[in-house]
Amino acid sequence: MFQIADSAFAVANATAELKRHATHVIDSNQTDSVVRYIHQDWTQQSLLKLV
């Protein structure tokens, strides 16, 4: 999936091989980084629609 996706995300505690294929590396999954990233991205997209 990483190879065909426009953006590929890996968490910081993923394997080195997976992180090499990612376009973005976010914080560890132990810190709720996936939820925080989705919330942040959704908020930014929502704000852009207001402009």
Backbone as CSV, one residue per row, in Angstrom:
resi,resn,N_x,N_y,N_z,CA_x,CA_y,CA_z,C_x,C_y,C_z
1,MET,0.811,-1.190,0.000,0.000,0.000,0.000,0.856,1.256,0.000
2,PHE,1.952,1.237,0.701,2.802,2.425,0.762,3.270,2.847,-0.630
3,GLN,3.481,1.911,-1.500,4.025,2.216,-2.820,3.015,2.912,-3.728
4,ILE,1.721,2.683,-3.524,0.736,3.296,-4.403,0.044,4.503,-3.773
5,ALA,0.256,4.716,-2.495,-0.399,5.833,-1.801,0.315,7.150,-2.084
6,ASP,-0.449,8.228,-2.141,0.154,9.554,-2.296,0.956,9.934,-1.057
7,SER,0.425,9.589,0.103,1.101,9.839,1.364,1.090,8.548,2.167
8,ALA,2.236,8.218,2.722,2.364,6.992,3.515,2.944,7.356,4.874
9,PHE,2.222,7.020,5.921,2.613,7.391,7.277,3.063,6.165,8.065
10,ALA,4.122,6.352,8.815,4.599,5.316,9.734,4.758,5.959,11.100
11,VAL,4.534,5.177,12.134,4.754,5.691,13.491,6.228,5.548,13.839
12,ALA,6.684,6.336,14.787,8.103,6.380,15.144,8.640,5.037,15.603
13,ASN,7.793,4.221,16.204,8.281,2.934,16.683,8.037,1.797,15.678
14,ALA,7.792,2.143,14.427,7.683,1.132,13.364,9.079,0.610,13.033
15,THR,9.123,-0.450,12.264,10.424,-0.998,11.865,11.142,-0.016,10.948
16,ALA,12.441,-0.110,10.914,13.242,0.770,10.058,12.859,0.594,8.592
17,GLU,12.575,-0.616,8.193,12.203,-0.874,6.791,10.898,-0.151,6.437
18,LEU,9.926,-0.216,7.304,8.658,0.461,7.044,8.860,1.969,6.977
19,LYS,9.640,2.512,7.891,9.878,3.959,7.901,10.609,4.417,6.643
20,ARG,11.442,3.575,6.068,12.131,3.931,4.815,11.141,4.130,3.676
21,HIS,10.043,3.425,3.687,9.042,3.521,2.627,8.010,4.619,2.882
22,ALA,7.990,5.157,4.078,6.996,6.176,4.443,7.387,7.544,3.900
23,THR,6.379,8.329,3.577,6.635,9.722,3.197,6.649,10.616,4.433
24,HIS,6.032,10.138,5.522,5.985,10.878,6.784,6.139,9.896,7.943
25,VAL,6.867,10.328,8.959,6.972,9.544,10.196,6.431,10.425,11.309
26,ILE,5.409,9.905,12.006,4.806,10.642,13.110,5.243,10.002,14.420
27,ASP,4.831,10.586,15.538,5.229,10.066,16.854,4.805,8.612,17.047
28,SER,5.245,8.039,18.110,4.950,6.652,18.466,3.451,6.404,18.609
29,ASN,3.015,5.204,18.299,1.608,4.857,18.499,1.254,4.799,19.981
30,GLN,2.240,4.779,20.850,1.992,4.758,22.294,1.589,6.129,22.825
31,THR,1.695,7.151,21.996,1.326,8.509,22.408,0.092,8.999,21.653
32,ASP,-0.694,8.079,21.106,-1.901,8.421,20.351,-1.611,9.327,19.160
33,SER,-0.454,9.158,18.561,-0.054,10.040,17.468,-0.942,9.918,16.241
34,VAL,-1.495,8.745,15.990,-2.366,8.578,14.821,-3.629,9.412,15.003
35,VAL,-4.243,9.309,16.158,-5.448,10.089,16.436,-5.122,11.585,16.414
36,ARG,-4.019,11.964,17.021,-3.643,13.379,17.044,-3.383,13.892,15.632
37,TYR,-2.724,13.095,14.786,-2.458,13.527,13.410,-3.765,13.691,12.636
38,ILE,-4.656,12.722,12.747,-5.941,12.810,12.037,-6.704,14.051,12.488
39,HIS,-6.741,14.295,13.783,-7.441,15.473,14.308,-6.810,16.761,13.788
40,GLN,-5.505,16.847,13.832,-4.803,18.040,13.359,-5.042,18.261,11.869
41,ASP,-4.946,17.214,11.077,-5.141,17.327,9.629,-6.579,17.731,9.322
42,TRP,-7.546,17.104,9.994,-8.953,17.428,9.775,-9.226,18.884,10.140
43,THR,-8.656,19.334,11.244,-8.847,20.720,11.676,-8.272,21.681,10.641
44,GLN,-7.081,21.413,10.148,-6.464,22.278,9.139,-7.294,22.320,7.867
45,GLN,-7.769,21.168,7.420,-8.585,21.113,6.207,-9.888,21.885,6.402
46,SER,-10.482,21.784,7.573,-11.725,22.494,7.864,-11.506,24.005,7.859
47,LEU,-10.390,24.435,8.433,-10.086,25.861,8.468,-9.817,26.405,7.066
48,LEU,-9.178,25.625,6.228,-8.904,26.072,4.855,-10.196,26.281,4.073
49,LYS,-11.201,25.504,4.372,-12.485,25.653,3.681,-13.180,26.936,4.079
50,LEU,-12.849,27.478,5.238,-13.471,28.719,5.699,-12.871,29.942,5.034
51,VAL,-11.686,29.800,4.499,-10.992,30.957,3.912,-11.450,31.190,2.502
